[in-house]
């Protein structure tokens, strides 16, 4: 069990998957195309956040959009509970061209143990998945904190060194 806070106050309790086999999922992208984790032959970074229309979520998405443009050996997927329309509008306004997927129904969040039942949002987290296995995971305890980008970069480099 992990406690998630917002500005230091308890917001939710979740039981996330942090190791082992990554559950496959299928979610719609902004164009309505179905995207599955199993579609990708290369390692995948999953950037999960509660609401694309908030400051920290926007920073996180911009950061990973930049990373995606610089790293062709890794697939980057951003996932939030926002509707496809909300994601599409935000990405168009911000010039974001990476895959942003909608978990509006919460299926992904339930499969990964990231859906905060108390508010219906996804807990901020980052996963690195290779060959269907979780090789790195960070579940942020504080909703308003950004992920440890350097630790993810280290995990990507370590993964690249073993190939």
N, C-alpha and C positions, 0 to 999 in steps of 0.2 A: 504494500500500500504506500502511495506517495501523496503527500499533502502539497497542493498547489495554492500559492498565495497570490494576492493582488494588492500591491502596496503594503505588504506585510500582514494583511488580514487573510485568514483562511478563506479560499474561494471554492475549493473542491478537493475530493479525494479520488485518486485513480489507481488502477493496477495495470501499469503499462508492460508490454512485452519489450524486453531490453536485450535479449540475446537469443541465439538459435535461429530457427527458420523464420524468415520474414513472411507473414501471410500475404498471399497474392491478393490483388484488388483490381477492380475495374471502376474507373471514375471518368466522368465527362470533362473534356477540356472546354475552353471558351467557345469553340466552334461546335460543340456537341459531339465531337468525336470521342469514342470510348478508348481510354488509355489504360493498359494493365501493366503492373510491375513486370510480369513475365514477358512482355513485349521486347524487353531490352537485353542484349547480349553483353553489355558492358556494365561496370559498376554504376549504381544509382544513388544519388543523394536525395533523400526525402526531406524537404524543408516544410515543417508543419507549423501552422500558426492560427490563432483564434479568429482574427478579423483583419482583412486586408486594408480596411479603412482607418486603421489606427497607426500611430507614429512608429512604434517598435516593429510592428508587422511590416510596415512599409520599408523601414530600414533593412530588415532581414531579407525581404524580397528583392530589393535593389542590390543588396550585397551578392546574393546568389545569382541574380541575373548577370552581374559582372563576372562572377566566377564561371558561369556557364559559357559565356562568350570567350573565355580564355582557356578553357579546358575541354577539348574535344574527346578525351578518353573517358569522361565521366558524364552520365546523363543527370540532369538536375530537374527535379519535379517539386513544385510548390503545391501545398494542399491546405485549403481552409474550408470553413463551413459556408463561406459566402456563396451566393448564387453565381451562376456562370455570367449573368448580366453584370453584376457588381464587379466581378473579376475582370471582365472584358473592358468595362468602362475605366476602371482604375489602371489597368495595364496600358490601354490606349493613351491615357493622359500622361502616364509616366514613361512611355517608350519601352515598356518591358516586352521582351519577345521570347522568354522562356516558357516552358509548359507550366501552366497554373491550372490545377484541377479542383473541381468542386465536390466536397463531401457534404453537400446540403442535407442528405438523408442520414448522415452519421454512420454509414456502414463501415467505412475505413476506420473511423474513430473507435467504434466498438471492437473491430477486429484487432486493433493494436492496443486497446485499453487506454486510449487517449481522450475519449469523449468525456467531458466533464458534465455529468448529469445535472449538476446544480445549476448550470447556466447554458447548457447545450452547445458549448464551444469545444474546440480541440485544444489540448494542452500544447504549449509551444515546445517543440522538440525537433531534433535532427537525427536522421539515421543515414548510415552508409551501408548499402546492401550490395553484396557481391555473390553471384551465383546462387541467389536465393537465401543467403545467410546474412544475418546482421553482423557486421564487423565493427561497427561503431554506433553508439547511441548516446544522445544527451537529451534528458528530459529536464526542462528548466523548472525549478521549484517556484520561482517568482515569475508571474505572467509578464511583468513589464521589463524583464531582463532580456538582452540579446544572447544568442548562442555564443559559445566559445569557438569562434571561427578558426583560430589558430590550432585548436585541438583537432578539429575536423581536417584541416589541411595536413596535419601530421599523420592522421589516419589514412588519408588519401595517398600521401607520399610513401608510407609504410606498405600499403597495398601495392603500389606501383613497383616498389623495390622487390617484392616477392614474385613478380611476374617476369 
